[in-house]
Amino acid sequence: MSPILVRPVREQLEHDRVIRLLMVRLKRKGDIVANIGESQTTPVRIGQVQLFPDLVLTTADRSHKLVGTVEVETAESVNHLEAMAQWAHLGKARAPFHLYVPAGSVEIARRLAAENQVNVAEIWSFHTLGDQTRFTLVHKTAPEVKRPAPTPRHAAVKRAASESRPSASKRPAAAARKAAPAPSRKAAPRGSRHARPAAKAARAQKRK
């Protein structure tokens, strides 16, 4: 529970009951620890701030890496002060922040998250029918997809392929040269070596 908030007894009991239900619901995601009431044993440090989220999810291995935080609110605790003191800080953690609010407080929670620039991964609503509590996902932020940068080898191959391709300005000239007819051979001019045998034959005829 946030140190700035004192809930009515009935809301506090409902709050703690929802946390215990979520412990069972989320246990397949890894190790999960609850900070309920006075039993606050697992803090999360975000920058210079130390917080005790209602649920702390970590990996099941020895590293116990933080993989998520959960904050359960009641109608009394969905307010601007709680959003600034708890939600805004939890939203800055590297692990996803999940927020659970009563069904009647969904729109208020959305507005407070937007006004305080809270990076909330999911917002869930819950409502109780008899002895059953149902949870509904009402907001989910799509994860960012980062495209891998091209490797140096891939970039070099792409550059070499573009350089080996003839440019558009050279293609018409090459096509014109290919289509041009071959130059015709002109008759040898008079007095050339090709005309000398004919002159000799004429002189020999006159002598006869």
TORMILO-266603 format. One record per atom (N, C-alpha, C): x, y, z; residue in one letter; residue number from 1. Coordinates in pm, whole numbers, m for minus. Atoms other than C-alpha are relative to their C-alpha. Layout:
# residues N
ATOM     px     py     pz residuo num
ATOM      X      Y      Z       A NUM
...
END
This chain:
# residues 208
ATOM     px     py     pz residuo num
ATOM     84   m119      0       M   1
ATOM      0      0      0       M   1
ATOM     87    124      0       M   1
ATOM    m75   m124      6       S   2
ATOM    121    348    m78       S   2
ATOM      1     68    137       S   2
ATOM     m7    m68   m130       P   3
ATOM    245    539    230       P   3
ATOM    m82    127      6       P   3
ATOM     76   m124      0       I   4
ATOM     42    841    121       I   4
ATOM   m150    m27      8       I   4
ATOM    142     33     10       L   5
ATOM   m288    652    126       L   5
ATOM    m43    m88    117       L   5
ATOM     63     85   m101       V   6
ATOM   m509    512    402       V   6
ATOM   m139    m35    m50       V   6
ATOM    128     43     55       R   7
ATOM   m795    308    258       R   7
ATOM    m98    m34    112       R   7
ATOM     99     53    m94       P   8
ATOM  m1120    231    432       P   8
ATOM     20   m151     16       P   8
ATOM    m25    141    m31       V   9
ATOM  m1117   m114    591       V   9
ATOM    m59    m91   m108       V   9
ATOM     64     86    100       R  10
ATOM  m1361   m262    340       R  10
ATOM     78     m1   m130       R  10
ATOM    m77     m7    123       E  11
ATOM  m1160   m139     42       E  11
ATOM    135    m69     16       E  11
ATOM   m130     64    m23       Q  12
ATOM   m836   m261    198       Q  12
ATOM    m13   m152     m8       Q  12
ATOM     22    145      7       L  13
ATOM   m978   m612    237       L  13
ATOM    m20    m46   m144       L  13
ATOM     20     33    141       E  14
ATOM  m1093   m612   m126       E  14
ATOM    132      9    m77       E  14
ATOM   m130    m20     63       H  15
ATOM   m753   m481   m235       H  15
ATOM     92   m120     25       H  15
ATOM    m89    113    m34       D  16
ATOM   m564   m759    m51       D  16
ATOM    m51   m130    m61       D  16
ATOM     56    121     59       R  17
ATOM   m802  m1026   m182       R  17
ATOM     34     m8   m148       R  17
ATOM    m34     m3    142       V  18
ATOM   m742   m918   m544       V  18
ATOM    148    m32    m20       V  18
ATOM   m143     29     10       I  19
ATOM   m366   m930   m487       I  19
ATOM     25   m149     13       I  19
ATOM    m19    145    m19       R  20
ATOM   m387  m1291   m362       R  20
ATOM    m51    m77   m122       R  20
ATOM     49     65    122       L  21
ATOM   m596  m1387   m665       L  21
ATOM    101     15   m114       L  21
ATOM    m97    m23    107       L  22
ATOM   m338  m1233   m896       L  22
ATOM    129    m80     22       L  22
ATOM   m117     83    m27       M  23
ATOM    m57  m1424   m724       M  23
ATOM    m18   m138    m61       M  23
ATOM     30    131     60       V  24
ATOM   m224  m1746   m835       V  24
ATOM     m8     11   m152       V  24
ATOM     21    m19    144       R  25
ATOM   m311  m1608  m1177       R  25
ATOM    132     22    m74       R  25
ATOM   m124    m38     68       L  26
ATOM     41  m1480  m1257       L  26
ATOM    120    m87     36       L  26
ATOM   m114     79    m48       K  27
ATOM    256  m1748  m1095       K  27
ATOM     75    m71   m113       K  27
ATOM    m67     69    111       R  28
ATOM    331  m1915  m1433       R  28
ATOM    103     90    m68       R  28
ATOM    m95    m92     64       K  29
ATOM    526  m1604  m1539       K  29
ATOM    134      7     71       K  29
ATOM   m125     m2    m75       G  30
ATOM    799  m1661  m1279       G  30
ATOM    m27      8    149       G  30
ATOM     18    m18   m144       D  31
ATOM    856  m1596   m912       D  31
ATOM    m76    130     25       D  31
ATOM     83   m116    m30       I  32
ATOM    607  m1354   m762       I  32
ATOM     m7     19    151       I  32
ATOM      3    m34   m142       V  33
ATOM    617  m1177   m427       V  33
ATOM    m97    115     19       V  33
ATOM     99   m103    m30       A  34
ATOM    342   m967   m270       A  34
ATOM     45     87    117       A  34
ATOM    m20    m94   m111       N  35
ATOM    382   m657    m56       N  35
ATOM   m139     41     48       N  35
ATOM    137    m23    m48       I  36
ATOM     53   m668    134       I  36
ATOM      3     62    138       I  36
ATOM     15    m63   m132       G  37
ATOM    m30   m432    416       G  37
ATOM    134     37     60       G  37
ATOM   m124    m30    m71       E  38
ATOM    249   m411    671       E  38
ATOM    115    m91    m45       E  38
ATOM   m103     94     45       S  39
ATOM    435   m703    509       S  39
ATOM     59     47   m131       S  39
ATOM    m67    m54    118       Q  40
ATOM    649   m505    267       Q  40
ATOM    146    m42      5       Q  40
ATOM   m133     61     m9       T  41
ATOM    959   m713    207       T  41
ATOM     81      9   m128       T  41
ATOM    m71      2    129       T  42
ATOM   1047   m678   m163       T  42
ATOM    m10    136    m67       T  42
ATOM      5   m133     63       P  43
ATOM   1131   m325   m275       P  43
ATOM     49     m4   m144       P  43
ATOM    m49    m21    136       V  44
ATOM   1197   m204   m628       V  44
ATOM     60    140     m3       V  44
ATOM    m66   m130      6       R  45
ATOM   1451     73   m675       R  45
ATOM     m1     51   m143       R  45
ATOM      6    m64    131       I  46
ATOM   1393    308   m967       I  46
ATOM     68    136     14       I  46
ATOM    m77   m121    m21       G  47
ATOM   1661    573   m981       G  47
ATOM     33     17    147       G  47
ATOM    m23    m27   m142       Q  48
ATOM   1677    729   m637       Q  48
ATOM   m122    m34     87       Q  48
ATOM    125     27    m71       V  49
ATOM   1326    615   m543       V  49
ATOM    m13   m150     27       V  49
ATOM     26    139    m38       Q  50
ATOM   1248    292   m357       Q  50
ATOM   m150    m18     25       Q  50
ATOM    143     23     m8       L  51
ATOM    895    159   m396       L  51
ATOM    m28   m146     37       L  51
ATOM     46    134    m34       F  52
ATOM    699   m144   m274       F  52
ATOM   m127    m28    m78       F  52
ATOM    120     31     77       P  53
ATOM    463   m246   m557       P  53
ATOM    m79   m113     66       P  53
ATOM     83    105    m58       D  54
ATOM    173   m471   m466       D  54
ATOM     52   m139    m38       D  54
ATOM    m57    127     45       L  55
ATOM    329   m752   m673       L  55
ATOM    130     27    m75       L  55
ATOM   m129    m10     67       V  56
ATOM    688   m798   m789       V  56
ATOM     28   m134    m67       V  56
ATOM    m26    121     77       L  57
ATOM    758  m1050  m1066       L  57
ATOM    146     m4    m40       L  57
ATOM   m140     19     36       T  58
ATOM   1109  m1187  m1114       T  58
ATOM     17   m135    m69       T  58
ATOM    m30    128     64       T  59
ATOM   1271  m1468  m1311       T  59
ATOM     19   m107    108       T  59
ATOM     m8    111    m95       A  60
ATOM   1280  m1812  m1149       A  60
ATOM    143    m48     24       A  60
ATOM   m138     44    m18       D  61
ATOM   1658  m1849  m1182       D  61
ATOM     66     75    116       D  61
ATOM    m71    m60   m113       R  62
ATOM   1926  m1734   m939       R  62
ATOM     11    152    m11       R  62
ATOM    m17   m144     17       S  63
ATOM   1950  m1387  m1089       S  63
ATOM   m119     80     52       S  63
ATOM    123    m68    m44       H  64
ATOM   1588  m1300   m994       H  64
ATOM    m14    137    m66       H  64
ATOM     12   m124     77       K  65
ATOM   1577  m1040  m1268       K  65
ATOM   m144     48      0       K  65
ATOM    134    m58     m1       L  66
ATOM   1281   m805  m1247       L  66
ATOM    m63     m8   m138       L  66
ATOM     69     13    129       V  67
ATOM   1029   m886  m1522       V  67
ATOM   m137     68      0       V  67
ATOM    129    m68     m2       G  68
ATOM    722   m694  m1407       G  68
ATOM    m38     49    138       G  68
ATOM     56    m50   m126       T  69
ATOM    546   m490  m1140       T  69
ATOM   m151     17    m18       T  69
ATOM    146     m8      4       V  70
ATOM    177   m484  m1054       V  70
ATOM    m46     90    114       V  70
ATOM     62    m87   m101       E  71
ATOM    m21   m218   m871       E  71
ATOM   m151    m18     m7       E  71
ATOM    145     19     m9       V  72
ATOM   m377   m289   m757       V  72
ATOM    m59    121     72       V  72
ATOM     63   m117    m60       E  73
ATOM   m596     13   m688       E  73
ATOM   m147    m28     29       E  73
ATOM    143      2    m29       T  74
ATOM   m939     62   m539       T  74
ATOM    m58    135    m41       T  74
ATOM     63   m126     40       A  75
ATOM  m1190    338   m609       A  75
ATOM     60    119     75       A  75
ATOM    m57   m106    m83       E  76
ATOM  m1032    541   m329       E  76
ATOM    139     42    m46       E  76
ATOM   m141    m27     31       S  77
ATOM   m677    517   m462       S  77
ATOM     25     36   m147       S  77
ATOM    m17    m46    138       V  78
ATOM   m737    602   m830       V  78
ATOM    m12    151      1       V  78
ATOM      1   m146     m9       N  79
ATOM   m639    967   m796       N  79
ATOM    133     56    m50       N  79
ATOM   m116    m68     57       H  80
ATOM   m385   1220   m915       H  80
ATOM    124    m18     87       H  80
ATOM   m113     12    m91       L  81
ATOM   m163   1196   m606       L  81
ATOM     63   m138     m9       L  81
ATOM    m51    136     12       E  82
ATOM   m131    819   m635       E  82
ATOM     70    m20   m135       E  82
ATOM    m61     12    132       A  83
ATOM    m54    846  m1006       A  83
ATOM    139     61     m3       A  83
ATOM   m131    m65     m3       M  84
ATOM    233   1086   m941       M  84
ATOM     99    m75     89       M  84
ATOM    m90     59    m98       A  85
ATOM    375    907   m637       A  85
ATOM     38   m144    m31       A  85
ATOM    m25    142     24       Q  86
ATOM    348    545   m759       Q  86
ATOM     11    m34   m149       Q  86
ATOM      7     45    139       W  87
ATOM    246    494  m1120       W  87
ATOM    113     57    m86       W  87
ATOM   m100    m65     85       A  88
ATOM    484    746  m1276       A  88
ATOM    138    m61     19       A  88
ATOM   m131     61    m28       H  89
ATOM    787    589  m1107       H  89
ATOM      5   m144    m50       H  89
ATOM      2    139     46       L  90
ATOM    685    229  m1178       L  90
ATOM      4     m9   m153       L  90
ATOM     m4     m2    145       G  91
ATOM    635    322  m1541       G  91
ATOM    138     26    m57       G  91
ATOM   m136    m28     47       K  92
ATOM   1002    426  m1564       K  92
ATOM     92   m120     13       K  92
ATOM    m83    120    m14       A  93
ATOM   1130     81  m1469       A  93
ATOM     13    m71   m134       A  93
ATOM    m20     73    124       R  94
ATOM   1269   m141  m1744       R  94
ATOM   m104   m111    m16       R  94
ATOM    100    107      5       A  95
ATOM   1018   m412  m1653       A  95
ATOM   m138     61    m23       A  95
ATOM    135    m52     26       P  96
ATOM    655   m371  m1769       P  96
ATOM    m77     26    129       P  96
ATOM     85    m38   m114       F  97
ATOM    415   m201  m1529       F  97
ATOM   m145    m30    m36       F  97
ATOM    139     37     20       H  98
ATOM     63   m347  m1502       H  98
ATOM    m85     62    111       H  98
ATOM     88    m70    m93       L  99
ATOM   m221   m155  m1339       L  99
ATOM   m137    m66      0       L  99
ATOM    134     61    m18       Y 100
ATOM   m543   m312  m1202       Y 100
ATOM    m88     98     77       Y 100
ATOM     92    m97    m61       V 101
ATOM   m838    m85  m1121       V 101
ATOM   m142    m56     m5       V 101
ATOM    141     44      7       P 102
ATOM  m1209   m136  m1046       P 102
ATOM    m61     38   m135       P 102
ATOM     63    m22    131       A 103
ATOM  m1433   m151  m1353       A 103
ATOM    m53    142    m13       A 103
ATOM     56   m135      6       G 104
ATOM  m1592    184  m1265       G 104
ATOM    104    110     m2       G 104
ATOM   m106   m102     m4       S 105
ATOM  m1254    361  m1251       S 105
ATOM     93     m6   m120       S 105
ATOM    m87     19    117       V 106
ATOM  m1113    264  m1591       V 106
ATOM     30    132    m69       V 106
ATOM    m21   m125     73       E 107
ATOM  m1165    599  m1765       E 107
ATOM     82    100     81       E 107
ATOM    m80    m90    m85       I 108
ATOM  m1025    793  m1469       I 108
ATOM    146    m44     m2       I 108
ATOM   m137     52      2       A 109
ATOM   m719    566  m1466       A 109
ATOM     69     32   m133       A 109
ATOM    m56    m36    131       R 110
ATOM   m667    621  m1840       R 110
ATOM     42    146     m4       R 110
ATOM    m27   m144      5       R 111
ATOM   m686    997  m1801       R 111
ATOM    120     35     88       R 111
ATOM   m111    m29    m91       L 112
ATOM   m449   1004  m1503       L 112
ATOM    132    m50    m57       L 112
ATOM   m123     53     59       A 113
ATOM   m197    783  m1683       A 113
ATOM     49     90   m113       A 113
ATOM    m38    m88    110       A 114
ATOM   m203   1013  m1987       A 114
ATOM     51    134     52       A 114
ATOM    m40   m131    m54       E 115
ATOM   m179   1335  m1783       E 115
ATOM    136     m5     67       E 115
ATOM   m128     13    m72       N 116
ATOM    117   1206  m1581       N 116
ATOM    106    m73    m81       N 116
ATOM    m94     66     91       Q 117
ATOM    286   1041  m1881       Q 117
ATOM     53   m131     59       Q 117
ATOM    m35    128    m61       V 118
ATOM    281    700  m1714       V 118
ATOM     16   m104   m111       V 118
ATOM    m25    106     97       N 119
ATOM    436    426  m1926       N 119
ATOM    m54   m132     55       N 119
ATOM     66    119    m52       V 120
ATOM    187    154  m1837       V 120
ATOM    m16   m101   m113       V 120
ATOM      7    103    104       A 121
ATOM    212   m172  m2033       A 121
ATOM   m142    m51    m17       A 121
ATOM    138     51      7       E 122
ATOM   m137   m297  m1945       E 122
ATOM    m84     61    112       E 122
ATOM     98    m39   m102       I 123
ATOM   m445   m171  m1764       I 123
ATOM   m110   m104     m1       I 123
ATOM    104    101    m16       W 124
ATOM   m688   m432  m1632       W 124
ATOM   m109     55     91       W 124
ATOM    110    m31    m92       S 125
ATOM  m1029   m384  m1479       S 125
ATOM    m42   m129     70       S 125
ATOM     51    117    m72       F 126
ATOM  m1178   m614  m1219       F 126
ATOM   m133     36     64       F 126
ATOM    127    m17    m71       H 127
ATOM  m1525   m661  m1077       H 127
ATOM    m40   m134     59       H 127
ATOM     37    120    m76       T 128
ATOM  m1674   m908   m833       T 128
ATOM   m148    m30    m18       T 128
ATOM    137     50      8       L 129
ATOM  m1987  m1114   m892       L 129
ATOM    m14   m115     98       L 129
ATOM     11    104   m103       G 130
ATOM  m2081  m1305   m581       G 130
ATOM    136    m24     64       G 130
ATOM   m132     32    m56       D 131
ATOM  m1765  m1485   m477       D 131
ATOM    106    m13   m109       D 131
ATOM    m94      8    111       Q 132
ATOM  m1598  m1460   m818       Q 132
ATOM     43    140    m44       Q 132
ATOM    m55   m127     51       T 133
ATOM  m1371  m1181   m944       T 133
ATOM     48    m23   m143       T 133
ATOM    m36     11    140       R 134
ATOM  m1332  m1131  m1316       R 134
ATOM     91    115    m41       R 134
ATOM    m98    m98     47       F 135
ATOM  m1045   m950  m1487       F 135
ATOM    m15     20   m151       F 135
ATOM     15    m32    142       T 136
ATOM  m1067   m773  m1823       T 136
ATOM    112     95    m42       T 136
ATOM   m105    m87     53       L 137
ATOM   m781   m626  m2026       L 137
ATOM    m66    116    m76       L 137
ATOM     63   m117     64       V 138
ATOM   m881   m270  m2126       V 138
ATOM    100     89    m72       V 138
ATOM   m103    m80     68       H 139
ATOM   m550   m123  m2245       H 139
ATOM    129    m79     m5       H 139
ATOM   m129     66     15       K 140
ATOM   m226   m264  m2383       K 140
ATOM     85     82    m94       K 140
ATOM    m94    m75     81       T 141
ATOM     74    m76  m2514       T 141
ATOM     82    m97    m84       T 141
ATOM    m75     89     89       A 142
ATOM    231   m240  m2819       A 142
ATOM    149     20     23       A 142
ATOM   m145    m14    m18       P 143
ATOM    600   m316  m2766       P 143
ATOM     66     56   m123       P 143
ATOM    m74    m57    111       E 144
ATOM    849   m129  m2982       E 144
ATOM     80   m108    m71       E 144
ATOM    m74     96     81       V 145
ATOM    995   m330  m3266       V 145
ATOM    117     73    m65       V 145
ATOM   m120    m63     55       K 146
ATOM   1352   m237  m3354       K 146
ATOM     54    m86   m113       K 146
ATOM    m55     71    114       R 147
ATOM   1480   m331  m3696       R 147
ATOM    151     m9     15       R 147
ATOM   m146     13    m13       P 148
ATOM   1833   m473  m3691       P 148
ATOM     73     79   m107       P 148
ATOM    m80    m78     95       A 149
ATOM   2096   m255  m3854       A 149
ATOM     70    m95    m95       A 149
ATOM    m68     89     95       P 150
ATOM   2250   m402  m4172       P 150
ATOM    145    m21     38       P 150
ATOM   m138     31    m32       T 151
ATOM   2581   m575  m4120       T 151
ATOM     92     66   m102       T 151
ATOM    m92    m63     95       P 152
ATOM   2892   m418  m4281       P 152
ATOM     16    m80   m129       P 152
ATOM    m17     83    119       R 153
ATOM   2925   m714  m4517       R 153
ATOM   m119     16    m94       R 153
ATOM    121    m16     81       H 154
ATOM   2566   m682  m4633       H 154
ATOM      0    135    m71       H 154
ATOM     m3   m133     60       A 155
ATOM   2611   m309  m4695       A 155
ATOM    103      6   m112       A 155
ATOM   m102     m2    104       A 156
ATOM   2934   m369  m4893       A 156
ATOM    m47    m73   m124       A 156
ATOM     50     76    115       V 157
ATOM   2770   m632  m5114       V 157
ATOM   m104     81    m76       V 157
ATOM    103    m81     64       K 158
ATOM   2476   m403  m5182       K 158
ATOM     61    116    m77       K 158
ATOM    m65   m111     68       R 159
ATOM   2708   m114  m5271       R 159
ATOM     72    m47   m126       R 159
ATOM    m71     52    116       A 160
ATOM   2918   m331  m5505       A 160
ATOM    m97    m35   m112       A 160
ATOM     99     35    102       A 161
ATOM   2605   m456  m5684       A 161
ATOM    m51    124    m72       A 161
ATOM     49   m123     62       S 162
ATOM   2486   m101  m5743       S 162
ATOM    104     64    m89       S 162
ATOM   m106    m59     81       E 163
ATOM   2826      9  m5875       E 163
ATOM     22    m78   m129       E 163
ATOM    m21     83    119       S 164
ATOM   2851   m286  m6120       S 164
ATOM   m112     16   m102       S 164
ATOM    112    m19     90       R 165
ATOM   2514   m201  m6275       R 165
ATOM     23    123    m87       R 165
ATOM    m22   m119     84       P 166
ATOM   2546     34  m6581       P 166
ATOM   m103    107     31       P 166
ATOM     89   m110    m31       S 167
ATOM   2403    373  m6523       S 167
ATOM    m97     23   m115       S 167
ATOM    102    m25    101       A 168
ATOM   2098    492  m6712       A 168
ATOM     53     87   m114       A 168
ATOM    m52    m90    104       S 169
ATOM   2300    757  m6899       S 169
ATOM     86    m74   m102       S 169
ATOM    m88     73     89       K 170
ATOM   2535    497  m7048       K 170
ATOM    m77    m97    m89       K 170
ATOM     75    100     75       R 171
ATOM   2268    254  m7169       R 171
ATOM    m42     46   m139       R 171
ATOM     40    m43    136       P 172
ATOM   2130    464  m7465       P 172
ATOM    118      8    m95       P 172
ATOM   m116    m11     87       A 173
ATOM   2482    529  m7600       A 173
ATOM     44   m137    m47       A 173
ATOM    m40    135     37       A 174
ATOM   2568    157  m7591       A 174
ATOM    m98    m60    m99       A 174
ATOM    101     53     91       A 175
ATOM   2240     69  m7763       A 175
ATOM     13     64   m138       A 175
ATOM    m14    m68    128       A 176
ATOM   2301    332  m8033       A 176
ATOM    118    m54    m78       A 176
ATOM   m117     56     68       R 177
ATOM   2647    194  m8106       R 177
ATOM    m29   m137    m58       R 177
ATOM     33    133     45       K 178
ATOM   2507   m156  m8136       K 178
ATOM    m91      3   m123       K 178
ATOM     96     m8    110       A 179
ATOM   2230    m48  m8377       A 179
ATOM     56     68   m124       A 179
ATOM    m54    m74    113       A 180
ATOM   2450    170  m8605       A 180
ATOM     58    m97   m103       A 180
ATOM    m53     91    104       P 181
ATOM   2533      2  m8943       P 181
ATOM    151     17    m16       P 181
ATOM   m145     m3     19       A 182
ATOM   2895    m87  m9020       A 182
ATOM     34     90   m118       A 182
ATOM    m37    m91    110       P 183
ATOM   3075    171  m9240       P 183
ATOM     33    m78   m126       P 183
ATOM    m26     68    129       S 184
ATOM   3083     72  m9614       S 184
ATOM    140     33    m49       S 184
ATOM   m135    m20     53       R 185
ATOM   3417     30  m9793       R 185
ATOM     m7     82   m130       R 185
ATOM     m3    m85    119       K 186
ATOM   3486    303 m10047       K 186
ATOM    104    m52    m99       K 186
ATOM    m96     41    103       A 187
ATOM   3662    241 m10382       A 187
ATOM    134     67     23       A 187
ATOM   m134    m54    m23       A 188
ATOM   4032    289 m10364       A 188
ATOM     25    116    m92       A 188
ATOM    m26   m118     86       P 189
ATOM   4136    631 m10495       P 189
ATOM    104    m32   m106       P 189
ATOM    m93     17    111       R 190
ATOM   4324    663 m10819       R 190
ATOM    142     30     46       R 190
ATOM   m138    m17    m40       G 191
ATOM   4693    626 m10778       G 191
ATOM     40    m83    118       G 191
ATOM    m33     83   m114       S 192
ATOM   4671    389 m10489       S 192
ATOM     63   m128    m49       S 192
ATOM    m68    122     39       R 193
ATOM   4847     56 m10486       R 193
ATOM    m94   m100    m65       R 193
ATOM     97     90     63       H 194
ATOM   4523   m120 m10583       H 194
ATOM    m18     35   m148       H 194
ATOM     16    m40    141       A 195
ATOM   4520     78 m10916       A 195
ATOM    124    m27    m87       A 195
ATOM   m123     19     73       R 196
ATOM   4882      3 m11017       R 196
ATOM     m4   m118    m97       R 196
ATOM      4    112     97       P 197
ATOM   4825   m346 m11179       P 197
ATOM    m81     35   m123       P 197
ATOM     81    m37    118       A 198
ATOM   4557   m199 m11407       A 198
ATOM     78     94    m92       A 198
ATOM    m80    m92     82       A 199
ATOM   4794     78 m11528       A 199
ATOM    109    m73    m77       A 199
ATOM   m104     77     66       K 200
ATOM   5071   m168 m11606       K 200
ATOM    m57    m80   m118       K 200
ATOM     62     79    109       A 201
ATOM   4834   m384 m11811       A 201
ATOM    m33     90   m120       A 201
ATOM     34    m94    109       A 202
ATOM   4727    m79 m12016       A 202
ATOM    125     36    m81       A 202
ATOM   m124    m36     68       R 203
ATOM   5087     18 m12097       R 203
ATOM     51   m116    m85       R 203
ATOM    m45    118     75       A 204
ATOM   5171   m338 m12207       A 204
ATOM    m84    m19   m126       A 204
ATOM     88     13    116       Q 205
ATOM   4874   m337 m12445       Q 205
ATOM     38     98   m110       Q 205
ATOM    m39   m102     98       K 206
ATOM   4990    m17 m12618       K 206
ATOM    126    m43    m74       K 206
ATOM   m126     42     63       R 207
ATOM   5338   m163 m12684       R 207
ATOM    m24   m104   m105       R 207
ATOM     31    100     99       K 208
ATOM   5187   m450 m12868       K 208
ATOM    m59     64   m122       K 208
END
